[in-house]
Each structure stands twice: as structure tokens, then as C-alpha cells.
Amino acid sequence: MRPKIDINKLKHLPTVEDMFEKEYGAKGTPTRDEFDAKSRAWYYAEVLKNARKTAGITQQQLADKIGKKREYVAMLEKGETDMQLSTFIMISEAVGLKLSLTS
């Protein structure tokens, strides 16, 4: 038998936004903006890393395809450095991702 959920207790749980505000500050503050930027960089790095692995190529092979050093690719995949849009597009094409913009 499944336990009953107490709706009143749920109402008092913090939201994800509450926890983010406590840890990183409110939206629009410098610390929150920095966290959000790092989060996006990490997310896109994960997308590219997974696509690289799915394509069956190593970091070195990817670096050779885009004219960068393997260490740079490793830093990108760890989210340790920000990449330019042109680099993102080159990597996307090298690993077989198709990009599209919608409005």
C-alpha cells in the first residue's frame, strides 16, 4: 500500500527557485547571473560531449577536426571555459549535430 501524501506538508517545502535564491541570490544579481551562465555552459558542454561520444570520436580527433588543441576540447567539456558561437557551430558540425533557430 502506498503512503498518503500530506498536501499541507508539501505546501511548506521550498521550491527549486527558493533554494537557488538562498544559494546563489535572486535572479538579476551578479552571483545568480554567474551561476546561470556557468549552468548554461555546462549544459551545452554536456550536449557536445555526448554527441562526440555518440559519433565515436576522441577529444583529440575532434580537436584535429576543428583546429584546436585536445586540452581546449577537454576544458570545454568540463565547462571550465566559455566557447564562442563559432566554436560551438564548428564542434556541432564535427559531431554531426544539426542546429536550427526558431522564433
Secondary structure as UniProt FT lines:
FT   HELIX           7..11
FT   HELIX           16..24
FT   TURN            27..28
FT   HELIX           30..55
FT   HELIX           59..66
FT   HELIX           70..77
FT   TURN            78..79
FT   HELIX           85..94
FT   TURN            95..96
//
